[in-house]
């Protein structure tokens, strides 16, 4: 079980400026931050690192966030999943809940405070012995 100090949070978004901004906002937090610019890059990170929380954009070239979160739910079921989208709609929300089994659905723009609090809540859920589906994995299953 990880402590928040050694927890890993992965942010997946194809927007480099957004990733830089989030890195600045989150740099003083107690968890370690990883970033990926694509679903493929995120999958490679998840195969190598025991990621506690993934925050994923919905609209990226090559894959939709809900598709990536569904893969994570299958291969890294204990990783807490959050979707972040600038184009919220009912279908995306339903897919995120049903396929990606998301912990939270956030919309862009998201305040720094809401993002930080959501991550801390997700890390708490990841450490909770009562929430078996959100416990930290050793790594992605093949």
Secondary structure, DSSP 8 states (H G I E B T S, - for coil): ---GGG-EEEEE-S-HHHHHHHHHHHTTSSSEEEEESSHHHHHHHHHHS--SEEEEESEETTEEHHHHHHHHHHH-TTSEEEEEESS--HHHHHHHHHTS--SEEEESS--HHHHHHHHHHHHHHHH-TT-GGGS--SS---
